[in-house]
Structure formats: C-alpha cells, structure tokens
Amino acid sequence: MIGISGLAYALGSRIISNADLAISHGLEPDYFVSRTGIEHRLQRGGRTSSPCQPAP
C-alpha cells in the first residue's frame, strides 16, 4: 500500500513588519493591515535541511 507518511513546512526566520514592507513600496504604513488584517510576515531565508528522506 502506498500513502503519504508525513507533511512538513518551513517558516522564515526573519519577521518583516507591514509598515517596513509598505514604506519600501512607497505605500502608507498601514496599507496591508487595513486591507488584509495581516500584521507581519515571515521572510524565507537561509538554508533549511532537505524536507525529504532518502528511500531505504
């Protein structure tokens, strides 16, 4: 029988505020919060270990 044995994900290690992101794009500091409700984001960066295991 074949199936999925597990799932994984990696979160970024650096938090970016929406104010910083908005200002870098020439927008008002509360632009993203007022439209999406998201207050900060995680930026991917650096290396992560391989999410896959070699087959036995």
N, CA and C atoms as an extended XYZ file, in Angstrom:
168
Properties=species:S:1:pos:R:3:atomname:S:1:resname:S:1:resid:I:1 pbc="F F F"
N         0.844       -1.177        0.000 N   MET     1
C         0.000        0.000        0.000 CA  MET     1
C         0.889        1.238        0.000 C   MET     1
N         0.521        2.229       -0.774 N   ILE     2
C         1.282        3.472       -0.874 CA  ILE     2
C         0.456        4.600       -0.271 C   ILE     2
N         1.105        5.461        0.489 N   GLY     3
C         0.403        6.591        1.093 CA  GLY     3
C         1.361        7.683        1.488 C   GLY     3
N         0.831        8.751        1.966 N   ILE     4
C         1.642        9.870        2.446 CA  ILE     4
C         2.011        9.587        3.898 C   ILE     4
N         3.308        9.618        4.184 N   SER     5
C         3.748        9.308        5.543 CA  SER     5
C         3.902       10.550        6.416 C   SER     5
N         3.960       11.726        5.809 N   GLY     6
C         4.093       12.935        6.615 CA  GLY     6
C         4.135       14.179        5.756 C   GLY     6
N         3.903       15.299        6.383 N   LEU     7
C         3.959       16.597        5.716 CA  LEU     7
C         4.814       17.522        6.562 C   LEU     7
N         5.446       18.500        5.928 N   ALA     8
C         6.273       19.443        6.667 CA  ALA     8
C         6.265       20.792        5.970 C   ALA     8
N         6.681       21.819        6.692 N   TYR     9
C         6.828       23.138        6.120 CA  TYR     9
C         7.898       23.881        6.901 C   TYR     9
N         8.442       24.912        6.301 N   ALA    10
C         9.456       25.721        6.961 CA  ALA    10
C         8.976       27.157        7.025 C   ALA    10
N         9.108       27.775        8.178 N   LEU    11
C         8.770       29.183        8.343 CA  LEU    11
C        10.032       30.014        8.218 C   LEU    11
N         9.871       31.218        7.793 N   GLY    12
C        11.005       32.112        7.687 CA  GLY    12
C        11.579       32.451        9.052 C   GLY    12
N        12.791       32.903        9.059 N   SER    13
C        13.453       33.217       10.316 CA  SER    13
C        13.468       34.716       10.608 C   SER    13
N        13.046       35.524        9.655 N   ARG    14
C        13.078       36.977        9.835 CA  ARG    14
C        11.664       37.531        9.730 C   ARG    14
N        11.247       38.290       10.723 N   ILE    15
C         9.929       38.904       10.712 CA  ILE    15
C        10.031       40.272       10.053 C   ILE    15
N         9.146       40.529        9.089 N   ILE    16
C         9.098       41.818        8.399 CA  ILE    16
C         7.773       42.477        8.744 C   ILE    16
N         7.826       43.684        9.268 N   SER    17
C         6.579       44.376        9.596 CA  SER    17
C         5.945       44.888        8.310 C   SER    17
N         4.625       44.971        8.325 N   ASN    18
C         3.933       45.511        7.153 CA  ASN    18
C         4.299       46.963        6.925 C   ASN    18
N         4.571       47.703        8.001 N   ALA    19
C         4.964       49.105        7.837 CA  ALA    19
C         6.257       49.199        7.030 C   ALA    19
N         7.246       48.355        7.369 N   ASP    20
C         8.503       48.359        6.624 CA  ASP    20
C         8.286       47.963        5.170 C   ASP    20
N         7.462       46.945        4.954 N   LEU    21
C         7.189       46.485        3.593 CA  LEU    21
C         6.454       47.558        2.793 C   LEU    21
N         5.457       48.183        3.391 N   ALA    22
C         4.687       49.223        2.699 CA  ALA    22
C         5.563       50.416        2.341 C   ALA    22
N         6.368       50.870        3.289 N   ILE    23
C         7.232       52.023        3.047 CA  ILE    23
C         8.230       51.720        1.916 C   ILE    23
N         8.748       50.470        1.883 N   SER    24
C         9.700       50.118        0.824 CA  SER    24
C         9.047       50.112       -0.551 C   SER    24
N         7.706       50.029       -0.598 N   HIS    25
C         6.978       50.069       -1.869 CA  HIS    25
C         6.279       51.405       -2.085 C   HIS    25
N         6.579       52.385       -1.234 N   GLY    26
C         6.010       53.715       -1.395 CA  GLY    26
C         4.552       53.817       -0.976 C   GLY    26
N         4.109       52.964       -0.057 N   LEU    27
C         2.722       52.956        0.404 CA  LEU    27
C         2.635       53.469        1.833 C   LEU    27
N         1.429       53.760        2.290 N   GLU    28
C         1.212       54.180        3.677 CA  GLU    28
C         1.559       53.020        4.615 C   GLU    28
N         2.083       53.285        5.822 N   PRO    29
C         2.483       52.221        6.742 CA  PRO    29
C         1.366       51.228        7.103 C   PRO    29
N         0.101       51.666        7.124 N   ASP    30
C        -0.987       50.746        7.491 CA  ASP    30
C        -1.696       50.145        6.281 C   ASP    30
N        -1.105       50.252        5.111 N   TYR    31
C        -1.733       49.796        3.869 CA  TYR    31
C        -2.159       48.326        3.939 C   TYR    31
N        -1.237       47.426        4.294 N   PHE    32
C        -1.544       45.994        4.276 CA  PHE    32
C        -2.482       45.584        5.406 C   PHE    32
N        -2.293       46.141        6.588 N   VAL    33
C        -3.150       45.782        7.720 CA  VAL    33
C        -4.597       46.175        7.444 C   VAL    33
N        -4.802       47.364        6.890 N   SER    34
C        -6.166       47.825        6.639 CA  SER    34
C        -6.857       47.011        5.540 C   SER    34
N        -6.092       46.399        4.655 N   ARG    35
C        -6.696       45.638        3.557 CA  ARG    35
C        -6.749       44.136        3.798 C   ARG    35
N        -5.799       43.601        4.561 N   THR    36
C        -5.741       42.148        4.746 CA  THR    36
C        -5.874       41.698        6.190 C   THR    36
N        -5.569       42.574        7.154 N   GLY    37
C        -5.563       42.185        8.559 CA  GLY    37
C        -4.264       41.519        8.993 C   GLY    37
N        -3.351       41.291        8.057 N   ILE    38
C        -2.065       40.663        8.383 CA  ILE    38
C        -1.147       41.727        8.970 C   ILE    38
N        -0.577       41.441       10.150 N   GLU    39
C         0.243       42.445       10.835 CA  GLU    39
C         1.731       42.315       10.563 C   GLU    39
N         2.212       41.121       10.269 N   HIS    40
C         3.621       40.947        9.915 CA  HIS    40
C         3.764       39.688        9.069 C   HIS    40
N         4.924       39.532        8.473 N   ARG    41
C         5.187       38.399        7.594 CA  ARG    41
C         6.521       37.772        7.984 C   ARG    41
N         6.690       36.524        7.632 N   LEU    42
C         7.958       35.844        7.846 CA  LEU    42
C         8.661       35.704        6.506 C   LEU    42
N         9.903       36.136        6.469 N   GLN    43
C        10.672       36.077        5.227 CA  GLN    43
C        11.473       34.792        5.192 C   GLN    43
N        11.399       34.110        4.077 N   ARG    44
C        12.235       32.933        3.912 CA  ARG    44
C        13.670       33.380        3.730 C   ARG    44
N        14.562       32.605        4.222 N   GLY    45
C        15.957       32.946        4.056 CA  GLY    45
C        16.833       31.870        4.643 C   GLY    45
N        18.058       31.892        4.259 N   GLY    46
C        18.980       30.893        4.771 CA  GLY    46
C        18.681       29.528        4.178 C   GLY    46
N        19.327       28.552        4.711 N   ARG    47
C        19.145       27.195        4.214 CA  ARG    47
C        18.355       26.385        5.227 C   ARG    47
N        17.583       25.484        4.736 N   THR    48
C        16.898       24.533        5.608 CA  THR    48
C        17.378       23.145        5.214 C   THR    48
N        17.232       22.196        6.093 N   SER    49
C        17.617       20.845        5.756 CA  SER    49
C        16.635       20.306        4.714 C   SER    49
N        17.031       19.317        4.036 N   SER    50
C        16.184       18.730        2.994 CA  SER    50
C        14.908       18.183        3.611 C   SER    50
N        13.744       18.517        3.041 N   PRO    51
C        12.493       18.017        3.598 CA  PRO    51
C        12.233       16.557        3.277 C   PRO    51
N        13.076       15.943        2.443 N   CYS    52
C        12.838       14.567        2.022 CA  CYS    52
C        13.861       13.632        2.640 C   CYS    52
N        13.417       12.445        2.903 N   GLN    53
C        14.297       11.398        3.392 CA  GLN    53
C        14.622       10.469        2.215 C   GLN    53
N        15.838        9.998        2.130 N   PRO    54
C        16.150        9.048        1.055 CA  PRO    54
C        15.376        7.744        1.245 C   PRO    54
N        15.028        7.118        0.144 N   ALA    55
C        14.328        5.839        0.216 CA  ALA    55
C        15.250        4.772        0.773 C   ALA    55
N        14.712        3.853        1.578 N   PRO    56
C        15.571        2.785        2.138 CA  PRO    56
C        16.004        1.797        1.078 C   PRO    56
